[in-house]
Each structure stands twice: as C-alpha cells, then as structure tokens.
Amino acid sequence: MDDVRGQGMYPLHRCKTIHLVRHAQGFHNVAGEKDHSAYMSPELFDAALTPLGWQQVDNLRKHVHSTGLSKKIELVVVSPLLRTMQTAVGVFGGTGFDDGISAAPLMTENAGKSNRPAISSLNAPPFVAMELCREHLGVHWCDKRRSITEYKPLFPAIDFSLIETDEDTLWTLDVREANEDLAERGQKFLNWLWTREESEIAVVTHSGFLIHTLSAFGDDCQPPVKEEICKPFNNCELRSVVFVDRSMAATSSSKTNFQGKIPDGMDVPSEEAVEKN
C-alpha cells in the first residue's frame, strides 16, 4: 500500500474544478511598482487595465479557447472592481453578436475608457459579481470600488444581485484589512462556492486574495506541490485546481453515478459466493 500514500481518490460530486485568474495589469500595478506610496493616491481609484493589460487579456482568451476550456466553464465569479471585470469579460466573454439575437453585452464599448469594443454575452457562461473575493480592503484607493449603479451600465450582463449595498461600505480610508482577516474571508468565499451547483467555475480576482486564501492549502502535500499551489500569481495568470469537500459539508449528489441493478437481479460477487458454498 506504500504506492498509494501520495495519491488521493474522492467521489467526483465532492470535487469542483476552479480556474483561478489574477486580473491583468492595471494602472495601479505600474504606479505601485515605481513607488509603493502611489497606492494611497486617489488618482488610482478603482484602477482600470492598461493597454498592456488588455494584450494580456487577449492572450489568455486565445489560450482558453485553444485548450477548449472556454466550453467547459459553467460560471464566472468576479470581484466587483473595474480591472477584474474587464479581465473576466475579456477572457471569458462571448464570441460576437449574432444578427437577430438580442442579448445584453457583458461590457459596453469603451467601458472604463478602455478603447475596446463591446463584448457580447452570447455563448458565454453566466457572470456573477461577489464581494468576498475582493482584494485587501482599505487604504489603497485602487481597491475601492465604484457604486453598483455606476457599474451596471458598463457591464449590463454581469449579475450584481449578490452585492448588498450600492456604495462601497467595506473600504475605509485609514484601516487596511489584516492578512488573517483576508484569509478568513477567502475561506468564506470557498464555502460559498460549495453552495453553487456548477462543478467547473472560473474565479477572477486579485493577488493578495489568492495568496492568503491558498496559503491554507497544501500542507498535506510534498513541498513542491505546496509551492505550486501557493506561489504568487502573475498578472493574468490562470491556474486550475481541484477543490475537494472532505468534510461532507456539500450536499450535492452525483450527476454521473448510476446505481445499477436495473432491472433487479441476483448479483452476489463471485468471491462471496465461493465463501458461502
């Protein structure tokens, strides 16, 4: 049995495939790398993607389509900030507008002064905005969101119904969220993912959120695997993981298991029959 010690086997319906994505390069990334104090500047409020960031989005989009990943994802969950929503719709959005079919766009033309065309919601999975997967809250202006009233006309097909307040009541000017509090929020987010019926989900979020959420995982693995799980994300990096419910917290039932014995009949295993005889 020594050969299986490094392996694991779990029922499929107790697993979810999560495709984690850090947003593409934003203007705050450029300013902050030159001078960390720039993060405190109101000029970086809810920073948008840079032109280079949009190039990163285009390259990741090509990847998810060439690998077939775009056809597998059932839901896109996105942090409700401009840079994450631009990344999410740019990577996982629809392929175009079909004549005669009316559908709200995921992003309107030039949203966030992006100089980009509108992005269709046709042939795209549902998109839902979720506050739990936001970046560290407080102090850094780039991590303060706009009102939902402002976002809705820019991203008409994103579902904002899970966000409780129109204005950003979570961000404060003088207190930065502690790492341990962010990690706890990350666990709440993962618990929420288990309430979803979808089994393959993309999550578009932030570096700090990913680092502190994933740090709780991999201690039961060899160090190289732990490092693979927990290493920092590059801008617009996608990393796919399998999330397993080992606590019986999830109530989902299998969609692929088949109970067998239909029609009913005798099915005593041969070994058991030999023992009885």
C-alpha distance (Angstrom), angle and dihedral (degrees) to the residues before:
residue distance angle dihedral
M1 . . .
D2 3.80 . .
D3 3.80 89.3 .
V4 3.81 93.2 67.4
R5 3.81 99.4 47.2
G6 3.80 92.1 97.6
Q7 3.77 93.7 46.4
G8 3.78 135.0 78.2
M9 3.79 135.4 -159.4
Y10 3.79 124.5 -164.8
P11 3.81 136.0 168.6
L12 3.79 108.7 -90.6
H13 3.80 94.0 -127.3
R14 3.81 88.7 60.0
C15 3.80 90.9 59.0
K16 3.78 133.0 76.6
T17 3.79 126.4 -169.4
I18 3.79 108.6 -135.6
H19 3.80 121.2 -168.2
L20 3.80 106.1 -156.6
V21 3.80 117.9 -157.8
R22 3.77 129.8 -177.1
H23 3.81 112.9 -149.6
A24 3.81 119.7 -99.5
Q25 3.80 122.4 -101.0
G26 3.79 113.4 -54.7
F27 3.78 129.5 -165.6
H28 3.81 88.4 -106.8
N29 3.83 90.4 59.5
V30 3.80 90.5 57.3
A31 3.80 94.8 45.0
G32 3.81 94.0 42.7
E33 3.79 94.0 51.3
K34 3.80 89.6 55.8
D35 3.80 94.9 43.2
H36 3.81 123.1 3.7
S37 3.80 91.4 -155.2
A38 3.81 88.1 66.3
Y39 3.80 88.4 80.6
M40 3.79 87.4 72.6
S41 3.81 91.8 58.1
P42 3.82 117.4 109.2
E43 3.81 86.5 -145.0
L44 3.82 87.6 76.5
F45 3.81 93.4 54.4
D46 3.83 107.9 149.9
A47 3.80 91.6 -14.1
A48 3.80 118.1 -142.2
L49 3.80 128.6 -141.5
T50 3.79 119.7 -79.0
P51 3.82 121.2 -128.2
L52 3.82 86.6 -101.0
G53 3.80 88.4 51.8
W54 3.80 90.2 56.0
Q55 3.80 89.3 51.6
Q56 3.81 87.8 54.0
V57 3.81 89.0 50.8
D58 3.80 91.5 51.4
N59 3.81 91.5 51.0
L60 3.80 93.6 49.0
R61 3.80 89.5 47.7
K62 3.81 89.9 54.7
H63 3.81 88.8 50.4
V64 3.81 96.5 51.0
H65 3.81 90.2 48.8
S66 3.81 96.4 45.0
T67 3.81 91.7 49.9
G68 3.80 93.7 46.3
L69 3.79 90.8 -118.6
S70 3.80 92.4 125.4
K71 3.81 90.0 65.8
K72 3.80 94.1 51.2
I73 3.79 101.8 51.7
E74 3.80 112.5 99.7
L75 3.81 99.2 -177.3
V76 3.81 138.9 15.9
V77 3.81 116.4 -149.9
V78 3.79 114.6 -166.3
S79 3.79 137.9 -175.5
P80 3.84 107.7 -116.2
L81 3.79 98.2 -116.7
L82 3.77 126.4 111.0
R83 3.83 97.3 -112.8
T84 3.80 94.8 48.4
M85 3.79 94.6 46.0
Q86 3.81 91.5 47.4
T87 3.82 88.8 51.0
A88 3.80 94.2 45.7
V89 3.79 97.4 50.2
G90 3.80 92.3 40.0
V91 3.80 92.6 54.2
F92 3.80 103.0 34.1
G93 3.82 102.7 23.1
G94 3.80 126.7 117.3
T95 3.76 126.2 -74.6
G96 3.81 99.8 -119.4
F97 3.76 148.1 -50.0
D98 3.80 115.1 -70.1
D99 3.78 117.9 -146.2
G100 3.75 112.0 -105.2
I101 3.80 95.4 14.3
S102 3.78 116.5 106.6
A103 3.81 118.1 -155.0
A104 3.79 132.8 151.0
P105 3.82 112.0 -106.0
L106 3.77 119.6 -114.5
M107 3.80 87.9 -136.6
T108 3.78 129.7 13.0
E109 3.76 122.8 -132.2
N110 3.83 114.5 -72.9
A111 3.82 92.7 1.4
G112 3.78 109.5 177.7
K113 3.83 89.8 9.2
S114 3.79 87.1 -70.7
N115 3.80 96.8 145.6
R116 3.80 86.2 -137.4
P117 3.82 129.7 130.9
A118 3.78 121.7 -110.3
I119 3.80 116.2 -78.0
S120 3.79 118.6 -134.9
S121 3.79 126.8 -130.8
L122 3.81 91.9 -152.8
N123 3.82 113.9 118.4
A124 3.81 89.6 4.4
P125 3.82 128.2 120.1
P126 3.82 119.6 -110.2
F127 3.82 116.0 -79.9
V128 3.79 121.6 -146.2
A129 3.81 127.7 -177.3
M130 3.80 116.6 -137.6
E131 3.82 128.0 -173.1
L132 3.81 94.1 -156.8
C133 3.82 92.0 73.6
R134 3.80 96.3 53.1
E135 3.80 123.7 124.2
H136 3.82 123.1 -98.3
L137 3.80 106.4 -49.4
G138 3.78 123.9 -125.4
V139 3.83 142.6 23.6
H140 3.84 98.0 33.5
W141 3.79 107.7 88.1
C142 3.80 92.6 -154.1
D143 3.82 87.9 67.2
K144 3.80 95.4 54.6
R145 3.80 113.4 98.7
R146 3.77 130.3 -142.8
S147 3.77 122.7 -117.6
I148 3.78 117.0 -75.5
T149 3.78 86.9 -122.3
E150 3.81 88.0 64.5
Y151 3.81 94.5 45.6
K152 3.80 98.9 49.4
P153 3.82 96.9 70.1
L154 3.82 90.0 47.7
F155 3.83 95.5 47.4
P156 3.83 105.1 25.6
A157 3.82 97.6 167.9
I158 3.81 97.0 49.1
D159 3.80 112.1 101.8
F160 3.82 109.3 -126.9
S161 3.82 95.4 170.8
L162 3.83 94.2 110.9
I163 3.81 92.1 61.3
E164 3.78 108.3 94.2
T165 3.81 102.7 -159.4
D166 3.78 131.6 43.0
E167 3.81 94.1 -143.8
D168 3.79 123.4 52.7
T169 3.79 102.9 -97.7
L170 3.82 94.4 163.2
W171 3.82 98.0 65.8
T172 3.82 119.4 80.3
L173 3.78 128.6 -172.5
D174 3.81 98.7 -135.5
V175 3.83 107.2 32.9
R176 3.81 124.9 64.7
E177 3.81 116.2 -155.8
A178 3.82 111.5 -105.9
N179 3.81 118.9 -116.8
E180 3.80 92.3 -118.0
D181 3.80 91.1 52.0
L182 3.80 90.3 50.8
A183 3.82 90.2 49.8
E184 3.81 89.5 51.5
R185 3.79 90.3 49.7
G186 3.80 88.7 49.8
Q187 3.80 90.2 55.7
K188 3.80 90.0 50.7
F189 3.78 88.0 52.6
L190 3.81 91.7 52.2
N191 3.80 89.8 48.6
W192 3.80 88.1 53.0
L193 3.81 90.3 51.9
W194 3.80 87.8 61.0
T195 3.79 89.6 60.5
R196 3.80 89.3 62.8
E197 3.78 121.0 92.3
E198 3.81 93.1 -145.0
S199 3.80 115.5 100.8
E200 3.83 99.0 -165.0
I201 3.79 114.8 49.9
A202 3.81 136.0 168.2
V203 3.81 117.4 -145.3
V204 3.82 118.4 -164.1
T205 3.77 110.3 -165.0
H206 3.82 145.6 125.2
S207 3.80 140.8 -63.0
G208 3.80 97.7 -113.6
F209 3.79 93.1 46.1
L210 3.80 91.5 51.3
I211 3.80 95.5 45.5
H212 3.79 95.9 50.5
T213 3.80 96.5 38.3
L214 3.81 94.6 49.6
S215 3.81 94.2 43.8
A216 3.81 88.8 81.6
F217 3.81 91.2 63.9
G218 3.79 136.6 72.1
D219 3.81 100.3 39.9
D220 3.81 89.1 119.9
C221 3.82 90.7 55.2
Q222 3.77 134.6 76.8
P223 3.85 112.4 -83.7
P224 3.84 94.7 -104.7
V225 3.83 89.7 55.7
K226 3.82 91.7 47.0
E227 3.80 88.7 50.9
E228 3.80 91.2 49.0
I229 3.80 90.3 54.0
C230 3.79 98.2 43.1
K231 3.81 106.6 34.6
P232 3.83 114.9 118.4
F233 3.80 118.4 -90.5
N234 3.79 124.4 -117.7
N235 3.79 118.6 -133.9
C236 3.81 108.8 -75.1
E237 3.80 93.1 4.7
L238 3.80 116.7 152.7
R239 3.78 119.6 -153.6
S240 3.81 121.8 179.4
V241 3.81 120.6 -149.5
V242 3.78 136.5 172.7
F243 3.78 112.8 -126.0
V244 3.81 113.3 -154.5
D245 3.80 128.2 -161.3
R246 3.81 105.1 -144.3
S247 3.79 94.9 160.6
M248 3.81 98.7 66.8
A249 3.83 86.9 -119.2
A250 3.77 92.7 130.7
T251 3.78 117.1 80.0
S252 3.80 96.6 -164.3
S253 3.77 118.8 128.7
S254 3.76 125.6 -144.3
K255 3.79 118.0 -87.8
T256 3.80 92.9 -166.1
N257 3.81 105.7 38.8
F258 3.82 115.2 102.7
Q259 3.79 118.3 -160.4
G260 3.77 95.5 -145.2
K261 3.81 127.9 -157.4
I262 3.81 91.8 97.8
P263 3.01 106.3 167.0
D264 3.80 94.4 29.5
G265 3.79 118.1 -116.1
M266 3.79 145.2 144.6
D267 3.81 110.5 -61.9
V268 3.82 109.0 161.3
P269 3.84 107.6 157.4
S270 3.81 113.2 -110.1
E271 3.82 93.4 -117.6
E272 3.80 91.4 53.0
A273 3.82 91.6 47.6
V274 3.81 90.9 53.0
E275 3.80 90.9 52.0
K276 3.81 92.1 50.5
N277 3.79 91.8 50.5
